[in-house]
């Protein structure tokens, strides 16, 4: 059987050699003219290569037919491309015609490194199509021919690791196709020059694409992932751009996948991206509680690795408002909140207040690990959490902070401004809803105004439109504040009662503040509450 196949192969090769030696008296001038079709791949020949029943004899028969009909030399046929710039070698590689691939590569070796419009070489195409025989033929031919004048490459490794227009190598394509055999061929020592290059190739990415290792985790193919995890990496620089397989497992929130990777290669939890973030930073930022727990079970110390901005994973969780994740960190017995500051000198309460995460602020203020010095701690600019909430007009955060009895309302930042002073300096003329409510909250909390009005010029408000939802929230908060004062006043009966000797007999025995002013205050609170509800309903109606 093998002898017969070998004889058939030799016969086909001889026919092609004879075809190359034929001199065609072409009916057209073989120059690149606008009205000829010598650059466009013959469709009938294209169909023959695509056909699943095509063998080598059938291909050579069609090749002879096309050359004769068009009076084209065979070299012109091999250089023709489809509208997407695929050569016959690309087509044969895609549809698994290993014998045709070998013949074309033998007769026109420069096509091995030809690229289509996507920048794919025939190896990219074969790897994507999971055609292992075509891959082996291409790699074998490259090994025979490189280096040579026909192919402008230094070695096979350079060919194997070459990228298409999207930054993908053939290994990327094999991984995305979940083709273990193709991955093994591409990673074999025969084609990859050194372990160091294999490590860089497997773990790193360029041109904005993800690494093969990341993609292997993303596809969740256990066999391909395990094969790639066998390749060592030597330094923290081996993983960049958030390209660790752990990042893929975190992004998909796959507990079993994450645990498998951590158990197989625990050192990955210490690898950093270009911003210094560990996988735990990524999990905390994403609010992935289960992932945070898995990594903390492996190493508690990973919780205290800072990124390039000095932020711990817990800082990022506070910044994004992930209460359950922060609770996980604060459960650590030796997690002293006051000791963990970022490069700006900010603790986790600073982060939550600055970003307006009111639920986080409320949770932290109720946590016993938040001490008075934490609530009043100043960052490098002298700002406390209250200052930062004021600067960003985070109304609900201001409300929660102002209710905490541990807060020192008299603290000034490095510019000599109190929290209320910051609001006064930022306010416009006329004051916006947010500015008015922020000032009222701080005034009720007893925050003094300390501001240098000469340092900045007040500017007229340019707000011509109001956000309905934001206005509704602001009015709701205002209504709650007024209702709180009114209710408290009604219960405690401020001012006492009129005595029996009061000059107006009808008013004797009634509350001193039972007057129109108090009634108007109650009515104002009720009206604001109704307006807030109406505004919110209007917003919901308009949004739909």
N, C-alpha and C positions, 0 to 999 in steps of 0.2 A: 504493500500500500504506500509506504513511504517512498519507495523507488519510483512508483508511478506518479506520485505527487511531485517528486523532484524532477522527473522527466518533463511533466507538464509545465512546471515552473520555468525550466531551462528553455523550453520551446517558446513560451510567451516572451521571455526576455530576448531571445534571438529575433523574434518578429519585431519587437520594439527597436532593437538595434538596426535592423534593416530599414525600418520606417524612418529612423533618424538619418540614414544615409541616402534616402531618396531625395531627388531634386525635383521640386514641384515648379511647373511653369505657371505661376499664379496668375489668375485672371484679374487680380487687383494689385495695386502697388502696396507692398507691405510697409507702409509708413503710417505713422499715427495720424490718420485723417479723420475728420469729424464724421464722415458718412460711412465708415466701415465698422465691422463688428469683431475685429481681431482681438480686442481686449476683453470682450464679454464671453463668459463661459458658455459653451454650447449647452442648451437646455436638455437635449436628448442624452448627451454624455453625463450630465448632472443626474438625470433620472436613473440612468443605468447604475451609477455608483450608489445611489440611494436605495435601489431595489434590494430587498433582502435575499433574493435568489441569485444575485449576480456573483459569478466566480471570476477568476483571473482571465480565462479565455474570453468570456463575454465582454469584459472591459476592453481587452486588446482589440477584439472585433469592432467594437464601437469606436475605439480610438482611430483605427485604420479608416473606418468609414468617414469620420469627421474630417480627418486630414485630407482624404481624397476629394470629398465633396467641396470643401472650402479652399483646396489647394494651399493649405497651411502646413508649415513644417511642424513636427511634433513639439518642438521647444516652444512654439507660439501657443499651442494648446495648453501646455503645462503652466504657462504664465498667465493664462486667462483667469479671471475672477468673476464671482457672482456679484450682484448689486451690493451685497454687504461685504465685498472684498474677500470672500472665502475662495481659496484656491481648491483645485481638485484634491489636494492633500488634506485640507481642512475637512472637506466633505467625506472623504474616505475615513478619516480619523473619527468623525462624529458618528458614522453609521457602522463602525466596527469592521471595515474591510481591510484586515491586516495585510493580506497579500497585495492589495492595490496600494496601500500605504508604502509597503516595502519597495514595490516597483517604482513608484513615483519618486520616492526619496533617493533611490539608487540612480535614477536618470536625471533628476533635478534636485540635488541636495540643498541648494540655497532656499528651497521652499520650506525646509524644516524650521527656519526662523522667520518666515513671512508672517505678517500680522494682518488680521482683518480690521474692520472699522472699530471693533471693540478693543483692539490691541491684543487679541487672542492669537497665540501660536497654535499649531496643530496639537501640541501637547496639552494646552489648556482645554481645547475642544474634546480631546479623547478622555481627559480626566473628568470633565463635567459629564460626559456621556457614559462613564463607567466602562469604557472599552479597554480592558487591561492588556489584551494582545496588541492593539494599536499602540498603546503607551510603551510596551516593551520594545516594539519594532522601532519607534521613534527614538527612544533612549539608546538603543543598540546602534542605530545608524549615527547618532550624534557622537557616540563614543568612538566610532570608527573615523569620523570625519573631522572632529574638533581636536586640536586647532588645525585649520586649513584656510586657504585663501577663499574657499567657497562659502564658508560660514564665518562671519566676523565676530567670533566669540573666543575667549581665552580658554575656557574649560567647560566641561559638562555641568559642573555646579552652577556656573553663571547662567547657563541655558535653563536648567531646572528651576532656578529661583527667580527667573525673569518675570516681570509683572505686566499685566495688561493695563488698559486705560483706567481701571478702577482700583488699581493697586493690588489685585489678586494674583497670586502665583498659581501654578498647577495644583499645589497642595491645598490651597484655599478651595479650589473647585472640587477636589476629591473629598475633602472634609464636608463641604456643603452637600455633596451627593451621597454622603455616608458610605463611601466606598473604601472599606478597610484594605482590600488588596491593592488598590491604587495608592493609598497612603503608605503602605509598606514598601511598594516599589520606589516611590519618590524619596522615602527616608533611608533607603538602603545605602550602605557605605560606598557601594560601587558608583553611585551618582552624586553623593554629597561629600565634598572635600574633607571637612573636619567636623568634629563634634561641636566646636564653638560656633561655626557657621550654621550648623543644623539647629543649635539652640536659638540663635538669633532669628533665624528664619521661621522657626516654629512659634516662638513666644512673642515676637515683635510684629508691629504693623506699621505701615506708612501710607501716605496719601489719604489719610482719613478712614481707611477701612480697618476692620478688626482682624486680629491675628488668627491663624488656624486653630490655636489652642482655645481662644475665646469662642470661635464658631463651633468647635467640637462640643463644648459644654452647652452651647445654645441649642444644638441639634439633639442633645441628650442621647447620643449614640454611645453606649457604654464601652463598646469595643474600640472604637476610634479614639475616644477620650483616654482610655487606659493606655493605648499605644503611644499617644503623644505625651502623656504624663511620664512615660519611661525616659524621655529625653531630659537630661539635666539642664539646669540653668545655673550660672555661676555667680551672678551678682544681682543687686537690686536694680541695676540698669537693664536687666534682661526683660523687664516688663514695663511697658509704658502705655500712656493714653487710656488708662482704665481697662487694660487688655487682659487681665488675669482671668482664668476660667471661673474664679470665684465671683468676679463681677457679673459674668453671664448668669451664674446660678442665682445671684442676688436679684438681678433684673427680672428673672422669670419666677422668683420666689419659689424655687424648687428645693424643699427641705432635704429630700433624699439625695439629690444631686450635690447639694452643698456639703452635706455630711460626708459623702463618698470622696469628694475632692479633698476636704480637710483631713480625713482619715488617711488618705493615700499620700498626701504631700502637705503636712502640717505647716511647713515653712512658708507656704503661700500666704498665710494670714498676715505675715510680716512684710510682704512685698508692697511697694508704694508706687503710685502713679506719678505723673510729672508734677502734680501739685502737692505731693507728699502724703496723699490720702491712702490709708490702708483699706482693705476690703471692709473692715469694721466701720470706717468713716462712711463708706458708700451705703452700707446696710442701715446705719443710723440716720443718714440723710434721707433715705427712702422710706423710713418708718417700718422696716422689716424686723419686727420684734423677734420672731423665731430665729432668723438668721443671726441676729445679735446674740441671742442666747447660745446658739451652737458654737460661735467663735469664742465667747467668753468662757464656755465650758472647757475649751482647749487651752486657753491662756487668759488669765485675768489681767495680766500686764499689758495686753494689747489695748486695753481701754485707756491707757495713759500715753499712747503714741500721738504726738502732735503732727499736724500737717504744716505746710510752709507758712501758713498764717498763724500758727500757734494754736489752732483750734483742736480740741480733743473731739472724739466722736460724739460725746454728750453735748458739746457746743452746737454741732450741726443738727442734732435732734431737737434741741431747744429752738434753734433758728427756724426750723420747719414746723414746730408745734406738735411733735410726736410725743405725747404725754406717756404712753405705755413704754416707749423705748427709754425715756429718761428715768422712769420708775425702775426699769431693769438695772440701769447704771447705779442709781442711788441705793439699791439693795445691797451693793457691795459694802462690806462692813467697814472698810478703811477708806471709803470714798468721801474725803473732806472737801465739800464744795468750795470753801473759802480759799483753798490752796491752788485750785486749777483755773488759771487765768490764761487768756490768749495773748497774742503779741500786743494787743491794744490795752491790756490790763483789765479785760472784761470777764466777769463770771457768767454763769449760765442765766442768771436772772437779767443781767444786762442784755443778753442776746434775745431773750423772749420779749422783754419790754420794748426793745428797739424795733423788733419786727411785728409788734402788735399781736402777739399770740396770747390773747387774754386767758384762755383756758390753761395754758402753760403757766402763766403768771399766777393765776389763782391756785394751781396745784403746788407750785414751788413755795408760795407764801404759807401754805398749810403743811408743808413738810418740815418735820423737826430738825432736819439737817441744815435748814436755812436759818442761820442765826442773825441777830441784829446787825452785826458787822457786815454780813453778806448783803442784807437789804440796803445798807447805807454805803456800801463799798464804792470807791471812786475809781474810774479807769484813768488812763494816762492824761486825759483831758480834764480830769476832775469831775467828770459826769457820773452821777449815781444812776441806777435804773430809772428813778423818777425823772431825772433830767432828760434821759434819752427818750422816754415815753412822751415827755412834753415836747421835745424837739420835733418828733415825728407825728405829734397830735394823735397818739394812740389812746383814744378816749376811755375805752373799757379797761385798758391796762392802768391808766391814770386813776380810774375809779377804784380798782382793786388795791392798788398800791396806797392810795390815800386813806383807805379804810384800815390799813395795818398800823397798829399803835407803835410798832417798833421804828417807824420811819422818822427820820430827823428832817423836819420841814425847813430848817434854817440853813442847810448845807449849800455852799456856793461852789461852782466849778472854777476852773483856772482863769476864766474871764470875769469872775466876780458875779456870776448870774445864779440866781436861784432857779428852781424849776419853773416857777410862775414868771420870773423875769425873762426866761427863754421864750415863753409864749408871748409875752408883751412885746419883745423885740421882733418876733416873727410876724405878729398880727398885721393885717392890712386895714385899710380904711375904705369902707366900713368893715368890721370884723365878720368873718365867715361864721357859719353855724359851728364848725368844729372849734374854731378859736374861742368863740364865746363860751361854749360848754367847757372846754379845757380850762379856761380862766376861772369859771365858776367852780369847777371841781377843786382846783387848787386853792381858791379863796376859802371855800368851806373847810378845807383841811388845815387852814391856818398858815399856808405857805406865803411868806412875805414877798413883796415885789422889790427885787434888787436888780436893777438893769440900768445900763448907761445908754440913755436915749440919744445921746450925742454921737455915739459910735456908729450908728446906722440910721439911715433915713427911712422913715415909714413910707410905704408905697401904697397907692390906691389899688384896690382890688380889681383884678381883670376878669374875675369869674362872672361870665355872662350866662352860664348854664349850671344847673345843680343836678347832681346824681340823685335820683329818687330814692334808691335803696340806702345810700349813705345818709341822705337827709332824714329818712325814716328812722334809721338807727340812732342818729344824733338826737332827734326829737324824743325818741323812746327813752334815751338815757336822761335827757332833761326832765321828762315827765316823772321818771323814777326818783330823781333827786328832789324835785318839788314835792312829790307825793310823800316821800320819806319825811321831809321837814314838816309837812302839814299833818301827817299821821302822828308824828312824835309830839307835835304841839297839841293836837287834840287829846292825846292820852294824858300828857303831863299837865294839861291846863295851865300853860304859861301865864304868869301874872296873877294867879290866884282868882278869888271871887270878890265881887262887890259886897261890902259889909252891909249890915242892917241899918247903918246910919247914912248910907249913900244918898246923895241929894235927889236922885231920881227914883222914886218908889218902885216904878215898874222894872228897874234894872237891878234891884237888890237881890243878891243870891246868885246872879249870873256870872259867867266867866268874864274877867276883865277884858280879854282879847276877843270877846264875842262881838266883833264889829265888822264893818264892810271890808276893811283891809284883809282881815283873816279870810273872809268868805271869798274875796277876789283871788287870794292865793290858792285856795282850794279849787276854785273854778278854773284858774289858769293851768293847774296840774292836770285836771280832768280834760281840758281842751287840748293840751299838748299831747296827752296820751291818745286821744281820738285822732288828732292830726297825724300822729306817728303811724297808727294803724291804717289810716286812709292812704298815707303816702306809700306804705309798704304794699297795700293792696293794689294801688295804682302801678307801682313798679312791677308787681307780679303780672298784672294784666297786660302791661305794655311789652313785657319780655316774651309773652306768649303770642 
